[in-house]
């Protein structure tokens, strides 16, 4: 149960996303429930991000915690570092190219208060393009948003449009532990975070659209399905103790994981076939 009057931190991570990062920070500053701490950890950008962050730090000296990494360490490790800097009771995070909508923190905090058995909460979202225009809503049907014990949904990729939930609000200690376990993953590190949280905690959901998830033509969702297959397989191996568990509660996890891997293996074969046809036509 989340007591009332808990402090909230938002952790933002960035790398060479200066203009998007300004939008991300401003979206957090525009929250109807102002966070008690905004943490921004930049992963050694060379696009002038450091100047922007130092200005925010000067403008809001009691709100911002800014760190510029001396070298590039990758998204997953960078996120964990950001979470460890939280001084608050509850913490959530945001990628430097995405945005919150104004009620995100208020509604999710309220949801946790109204659902005392839930340990973390996530929200519905919009998919947005590079110019911040809405592409579409993740789902218009609240029944499509898993809640309660969502471990099977995470393992089986049973979320709308096969796009996983993002940006949980939870207690800082649990999120710090979850991001510690996700540091070794280059792709799908957010999936590892949610799996870790879901092992021990029930989940609540806000069906209102509370953030924008930016779709870039060259980013992860456009990469070769070989990369997706290998990344998901690596995560399943990491959590093999629960996926291969024989107890009734998790009996379907191995079946679900095999179905997901088979799906991505087939997509990888199609990618290779397409590449072969493309080369033959040249």
N, C-alpha and C positions, 0 to 999 in steps of 0.2 A: 504494500500500500504506500502511495506517495502522500506524505503529510502536506498540509497547506503551507504557503509561504516558503516554498523551496526556491533556491536560486537556480538560474539557468544560464549555461554557457553555450555559445555557438562557435564551432571550430571550422574555419575556412582554410582550405589548402589550395595552392595555386602553383602554376609553372608556365611562364610566358603567356599569360592570359590577361594582360593589363586592363584592357577595356572591359572585358567580361567581368573581371574581378571587381572593378568599380561598381558595376551593376549589382553584383552579388552582395557586396558590402552594403550598398545603399538599400537593398531589399531587406537586409537584416535590421538596419537602422530604422526602417519604416514599419517595423512590427508594432501592432497595437499593444502587445505585451513585450516591452523592451527587455532584451536580455541583460543579465547582470555582468556578463563578460563576453567580449568578442575576441576570439583568438584567430590570428591569421599567421600561418606558417608558409612562407614562400620557398620553393625548392630550387633556389639559385637561378632565378630568372635573369635574362639579360635584355629585357625590353622596357626597363624603367619602372618596373613594379615596386622596387624598393623605395623610390621617391614618393610614389603614391601612398604606400603604407606608412611611411614616416609622417606624412601630412595628416593622415587619419589619426595617427597616434598623438600628434600635437593637438589636433582639434578635439579629441576625446581622451584625455590623458588617464582618466579613471575607468575607462570602459575597454580600451584596446590593449591586448597583449600581442606584440608583433615579434616574429622571429624570422630572420633571413638565413637560410642554411648556407654554410660555406662551400658546399658542393651538392650536386644533385644526388638524391638518395632514393627517388622513386615514390610513387603515389602512396602505396600501402604504409611504408615506414614513416613517411611524412605525416600521414593522417594520425598514426599512433602517437607521434611526438606531439602533435597538436592537442590530442585528447589528454595527454599527461600534464599539459599546462593548465587544464581547467581547475579553477578554485571553487567550482559551484557544485551543488547537490545533484543537479540534472545536467546532462550534456547532449547535444546533438551536433550534426556537422553538415557541411555544404561544400560541394565542389566549386572551384573558383569560376566556372563558366555557367553555373546554374543559378536560379533565383528562388527566393521564398516569396510567397504572396503574404499579404499583410497580417492575416489571422493565424498563420501557421503555429507560432509558439503558444498563443492564447488557447486555441482550440485543442491542441495536443496536451497541454498542461491540464486543461479542464477535463479532457477525456480520461487521463490517468486518475484524476481525483474521483471521477464518476465510476471508474472500473478498478476498484481496489485490489482485485486479484491479478491485474495486468502489470507486468514489469516493464513493458515498453510499448510504444505506440508509433504508428506510421500513418501517412495520409495519401489520399488520392492525388493525382498530379496531371498536369498537361505536358505533352510533348511539344517542344518549341523548336523553331528553326534558328539558324545563325543570326537572323535579324530580330529574334525574340518574338516572332509571330507564332500564334498557336497553330500547330499542325493538326492535333486532335487531342481529345481527352483520353487518358489511360483507360478508364471505363466509366460508362454512364449508369451502370448497374451496381449498386452497393453490395449485392450478394456475390459479386465476383471477387471481392476483396477478402482474402482469408484472414481470420482472427482466431483468438484462443491459442490452441496448440497448432502452430503453422509449420512445424518441422517437416512434415510430409509434403506440404505445398512447396517448401523451399527446395527440398531434395528433388522433387518431381517437376520443378519449374512450372507449377500450376498457378500462374498469375496471368492477368489479362495480357493478351498479345505476346505472351512469353517474356514479358518485361518484369523484372523483379522489383519489389518494393524498395524504397530508398529513404535515407535520412531519419533513422529512428530517434526518438527522444526517450532517454532512459537514465538510470542513475549512473553517475560518472564512473564509479568503480567497475561496474559491469561492462560499460562501454570500453573502458581502458583495457580490461582483460580480453574482451572480444577483439579489439584492434591489435592487441599483442599477438594473437593467434593468426591474424590475417596478413602479417608483414611479409611472408615469403611468397605471396601470390602477386603476379604481375597483372593478371586479368581476374575479374570476378572476386576481387578482395572484399567487396561489399556483400556478396553472397556468403562468404566465410564469416563475416561479422554477424549477419542475421542468423546463420546456423548456430553459431556459438551462443548467441543470446537465447535462441529458441530451445536449446537443450535444457535450460533451467527455468525459463520464465514463460508465462502466458503473454499473448499479444493483444492489444486493442487497436482499433482502426478508426480514423476519421474519414468519412466518405466525401467530405468537402475537398475541393481542389486547393491544395495549399502550397504547391511549388511547381516550378517549371523545369523540366529535364531536357537539356539541349541536345539536339541530334545533329552531329557533324558528319558530312559525307565521308570523311577519312578516318573516323574514330572507330572504337572497338566494335560496334554493331555492324560495321562494314568490312571487318577483317575476314580473312580466309577462315572457313569453318574448321580447318585443321587446328588453328590456334584456339578456337573455342573448345573443341573436343579435348585437347591436351590440358587446357586450364581447368575445365570442369572435372576431368579425370583426376587431376592432381588434388583438387579439393576433396573429392570423394575418398581418395586414399587417405588424406589427412584425417578425415572424420570416419574412417572405416570402422572404428569401435562401435559407433552408434548405427551406422548403416548396416553392418553385418550382425547386429545384435539379434538374438533369437527370441527375445521376449515378445509377447503379443502386441504390445503398444507400438512397437517399431517393426513389426514383421513385414510390412509392405515397403520399407525404405530401400531394401536391396533391389526389389523389383522395379521401383520407381527410378532408381539411379541407373539401372541397366537400360530402361526405356529411353531415358534422356541421352545416354551415351550412344545408343543405337541411332537415335535421331540425328545427332550431330555427326556421327560417322557417315551416315548416308548423305548428309549435306556436304561433307568434305569430299566425298566421291563425286558428287555433282560439280563441285567447284573445280576439281581436277579435270573432269571431262570437258567442262567449258573452256578451261585453259588449253587443252589439247586441240579442241575445235578452232579456237582463236588462232593458235599458232599455225594450224594447217591452212587457214584461209589467207595467211599473209603471203 
